[in-house]
Amino acid sequence: MVNISLVQFTSVWSDVAQNLQQIGTLLKDVQTDIIVLPELCTTGYSFITRDEALNAAEDMSGNSIAFFKELAKEHQAMVIAGYVEKNGDNVYNAALIALPNGEIKSYRKTHLFFREKECFNEGDSGFFVVEHPLKDCKVGIMVCNDWRYPEAARSLALLGADVIACPSNLVSDVWRIGLPARALENKVFVAVTNRCGTEIRQLKDGSTQTLTFTGGSVLYNFTGEPIEQASKTEERIITLEIDPALTRDKHFTAFNDLLNDRRPEYYLG
């Protein structure tokens, strides 16, 4: 059995120190095995230019990375947290995966959304699964807008994911249709950690961009049903116990297996 915690909170735009302090305070007394934080939880979301993103970006020696490594060690948990990654001249909307044994990995968002296309490089990490070093559990990672592409979740299921973690900064409600489908069609748990709050930024032309995030962080069962869900506005940690082994038999009738019955030779794209 594995405990998984979804952390919904309101990031402060461009205040990394405050956001890390808030995360540490929220998780102070939480005992868990997997921690999933929102997309870009260290910085806030509303980047307007590439220069802004580059100035906020961190490489593997950055303060946020050190913080999440220590958090993983302290809690003996896998920590998945959105941040801005710098690699040479490239900058990515990324999710750090910090393990309790000190290992770190970075998933770079594959499908960029909206103004992200002007600020970040397209992710080049590809999809991969991370094994928890202390628990019998395999976790795949995708970020926010990746949910719109069924191939993303299917790739993670084919790689053996028991759980798909999806750090997000969602501004609509249409994901409430698509993400439970990703759980059902792959027979995996799906942990969606969204943020709440509003960010208002001034654009180059003098107009403003207002983004209000829709909260609702949720753990979907492998049946597609929500196990527990936060409201749209509350700052909250949801901690639930799951059995990853329940996802591994992909049969849904005695004759049908979700993955083995695939016929990719007839699929396009």
Sequence and secondary structure as in RCSB ss.txt:
>XXXX:A:sequence
MVNISLVQFTSVWSDVAQNLQQIGTLLKDVQTDIIVLPELCTTGYSFITRDEALNAAEDMSGNSIAFFKELAKEH
QAMVIAGYVEKNGDNVYNAALIALPNGEIKSYRKTHLFFREKECFNEGDSGFFVVEHPLKDCKVGIMVCNDWRYP
EAARSLALLGADVIACPSNLVSDVWRIGLPARALENKVFVAVTNRCGTEIRQLKDGSTQTLTFTGGSVLYNFTGE
PIEQASKTEERIITLEIDPALTRDKHFTAFNDLLNDRRPEYYLG
>XXXX:A:secstr
 EEEEEEE    TT HHHHHHHHHHHTTT   SEEE  TTTTT S   SHHHHHHH B TTSHHHHHHHHHHHHH
TSEEEEEEEEEETTEEEEEEEEE TTS EEEEE SS  TTHHHHS    S   EEE SSSS EEEE  GGGGG H
HHHHHHHHTT SEEEEE    SSTHHHHHHHHHHHHT EEEEE  EEEEEEE TTS EEEEEEE   EEE TTS 
EEEE  SS  EEEEEEE GGGGS  BSSSS BTTTT  GGG   
